[in-house]
Structure formats: structure tokens, C-alpha cells
Amino acid sequence: MTAEVNTRGSLRTRLALILTGGAAGLAVILFVVVRALSAQIAQQGQDNVLSASMSSILDSALVRDGRVSLDFPYSSLSMLTTDADDRVFYAIYEGEVLLSGYDDLTVPQGVTPDRSRFTTVAYKGEPVRLATGVRRLIGADGQRTVSVTIGQTQDALSNTLNAISRNVALLGIGFFVLATGLAVWAASFTSGQLRRLTTSVTRRGPQDLSPVSKPVPSEMVPLVGSLNTLMSRLDHTLTQSEDFIAEAAHRIRTPLATVRSHAEATLQRVDHAENRQALLSMVRAIDESSRAAGQLLDHAMVTFRAENLEKGEVDLEEVLRELVQRMSPIADMKDITLDLVAQDASVLHGDAILLQNAFRNLIDNALKYAPAETAVMIRVDGRKVTVCDGGPGFAMDEIHLLSGRFVRGKDTGHKVGSGLGLTIVQAVTTAHGGTMTLSNRPEGGACATVQF
């Protein structure tokens, strides 16, 4: 049945891919954001050290004898020492005059005494972080302005950021793996609701059309509601069909029996050969219609009960012995003997009514085709029941078709039949987990074997 369904992808796979894609996006965002914050914090740390170094140099500046002098503190540069041996550059100006340092070091303009300035420039082929501050000194000859620019390469900062990047990447990968696992679990758990609903419906028999009562997520309520509505409509339709078949069979058999009795009574009073032949044909047609109606009723009953077996302990020998006793008068009318042989007959856990119906059809078929003054052999061996007759047997080219509905063999002669007998036997046998086998006897005759 699944092969006939038009499928397009997997809901579980689609949900897992969406969640996994979202996890991958979040992992990338996490990496970018954390690295940016780390770079900002690391840069702030370097700026603080540069600012302290610059401030210590500015604090050592003073006006002496009309000139600006600096007692250059050693600690101002030593505090810039790093594991990566970053290089340090500086430039000290009085106004536009270089007092000390690198004259080619770019000094930012527009720096005021109340605020330091930090910039990153390319110097000697590598990025250098600069901190610039200004201080105004008051001397005897007036105001002097001293600016200090101190710079440091960023190798240590780069190393720190690389280490942070690796750790954040590992964190992102771990987050992605965890999120992927959670996504797969969430997709499986979500699709599990559908699987449980599918299993609940699949385990039902065809006759179980009761509404789905198990709790389901709110998103599945429309689906389950539609399914319950469909099953309710199917249940109503099946009930109507079964009632119609049963009612039709009952209503057909009663008038047919009346017509047959009148036809037989008329036959006794008619002497003309052609009229007698017409009446005989009428009686035969009535018998066929009556039998078909009866077996249609049986088939409807079997179809209804096959999926809702009322199981109990059934003694196969007892059921067959009762059938032989009830059908012996029919066999006697045809000069046929019913012989029942039971060896190690066992008790079967099954539906007694269906089993009796199936065995009655097997015996009835054997009586129909068995010649007069022969015996129909009924053998019970454990859970295997075999019914054999001495008739013409089955045609080998059609033996595999005879259990189909309304299928009759070519060599039925003028025997009355509807083609439903073996169909009923097959349905009952299958409902009990058994098999039916048709074969021919070497000495002539047909055998039907049911193995449970």
C-alpha cells in the first residue's frame, strides 16, 4: 500500500534539516559576536596600558630654566612588555618641535588636554596602536604644550584573539553538535506522534472503524478529526452494505422456496415431456438462486466476523462429527457414505461458527461431485482437516483459481453452485492463520486440505 502513495520527502528529515540549519546559523552568529566582543575587550586592555604609559610620561614633564624637560620614567615603557615582544614607538613634541622619539611617527592632530586619543595606523609595514595625550605647562615665560604619542605593535593582541577564536570555534562546533542532536531528537519525537497514530490505525482490523480516541497534539487535531469522520462514514456504508446483503438473501430465499414447491407440485401433474423439461429447468434455476442467496449470506457473515473473531476452544472432531450427523440424510439421498476418521484431533482456539461454516462448505462440495455409491472421506489429523471425494477431481490448469469469488471449474457438469464455497473456506482459514490446499487423489477424486 505504501508503494502506491505519492510521497515527497520526509517530514522528519525536513524538520531536522531546518533545525540543524538554524543551529548552524546560530553557531556562526555566536562565533562572530563573541570574537567581536573579545577583540573589543582585548583592544580596550591594550588601550588602557598605552594610556597609563603615555600618562606617566606626560606627568614627568616640567618647565625648567625656560625649557621643557622630561625625566623619562623607565616604567612607562616596561609596562608595555608582552610575551610576543611587541615593539614600542613614541614621539614627544613641544608644540611642533620633536623633543624625543621617532620623527616619522604619525601624530594625530586636534588632541585636547582633557581627552586622550587612540588610533590604529600602519607604521613600518605593520599595524600599530597609538595613544596620544596633551598636557599644558605653565612657565615663567608663558604656557607650553607638550604632546606624547606612544605606539605598540599588536602581535600579542593578535595571538590573544587567535586563541580566543579557536576556543570560540570549538564552542560553536560543540554547540552545533549538541543542537544537531537535539534537532534530530526533536524531529524524531515530533514524527513519533504520527508514527504512533499510524500504528494505532494499522493494527486495527478492517471492521474496526471506531474513532481515534488517543490524545494527539493540537496540530494533529484536524487530521484526526478528518480521519474519524472518514471512518464514521465508512462504518455507516459497510453496515448498510452488510444489512442489505443479509436482508436481500433472506428475502430472496423465502419466495424462491415457495416458487420451488409450486414448481414441484406442478411437475407431478404434467405429463408432456417438453413441459416437464421446462419445469425441471425451472426447479434447477430456483435451486441455483437459492443456493447463491444462502452462500451470499454466509459470505457476508464470514466477511463480517473474519476480522472480529469470537474465539474459543473448538474441538475439531466434535464439530466435524456434528456436521456429519446433520448432513448424513443428504448423503443418504445420494447413496453416498460420510466416513469420519479422527487421529490425534486437537482443540483449536478459533471461532466455532466460522469453522463450522467452512467445514460444511467442504463437505457440501464433496457431496455435490461425489458419484453415487461412493464415500466422502473426512480425516482429522491434529490441526489438519482433509475432505476427499471420488468425483472427477480438479482441472490442474485452474486449480489455483478456484478459491476466487464466483469462480467455478469447467467440469462442473450440471451441478448447482454459486462459486462461493471455496471462497468462504479460504477466508475462514486465512482468518485463523491457516492454509487451504486443493489437490487430486491418485486413484481419482478431489481433496481439500485445511491446515491450521
C-alpha angles and dihedrals in degrees: 000000000000091000090062094055117099102235128188116186129312124288089210093051092045092051092046091050092049092050092043091049089051090050091051090051091049091049091054092047090048091052094048095045097045092046091049092050091046091050090050093049093045091048090049089053092052091046091053092053092046090048092052091048092048092047093051090054092048091048090057093057118104140156113252125174090347094307134099112245131180129205092209106219115222091212091062090071100030091062088064093062113123138180089252091054093237114198120243127214129184142177127194119196135184100205103309095338119101110229098178142343137039113346093199094055108114110241117202115237130225097039114156127206093244096057135040122218129220124197139162117226137169109252125172090350099307137079115269127190112223130200116192128188135171132211129187117217125197116217136170090267096046142273123340127194120213122188126190124196117185124180138187133191117244104230093118090046091051091049090050092049091048091052090048090047091053092049092046090048090053089047090050092049091049090049091049093049091048092045091048091052090048090047092053090046092048091048091048092046092048094047088045088072089060092045092052091049090048092049091048091054095040094054091058122098120241090258094052102092098150117139120270104258102174114112113261133183116273091250090062095049094094091050094048091043091054090046092051091049091050093049091048090054092046091049091052091048094048092047091052091048094049092046090049094051093047093046092045092050092049094046093047098048096053098055090040090057089050092049091048093052091051091047092052091048091051091047090060091057099044120090102172110103096221092049092048090051091051091050092048089052088050092052090048092050090048091050091050092049092047092048092047091050091050094049092045087056090048091048091050090050092048092048091051097047099036093083095037103045117186093214127198140144108297122189104212094201092051093049093049094044090053091049092049090052093049095045098042093092090057090047091048091054088058094042090245125139122219110213118189119194118181122190119176091340109192137204115256125205100227150102108300095201094052093045091050090049092051095048091046090055091049093051092042091053091049092050090049095057102028113106120238118276092026132109132244108218117214113187128185116194112171105300094344120098120190126187117190132178136186096239131117094288129220125312103246094218092060103030092105091056100051096090091062122105115276091357117141130178124254094241098058093116111194095329116140113243145139102209092242103098098086090037089061092047091050093049093049093046092049091048088057094047094253138121134236121214126190120202144152126247117240091232092048134278138077131279129199115194125192117193120190 
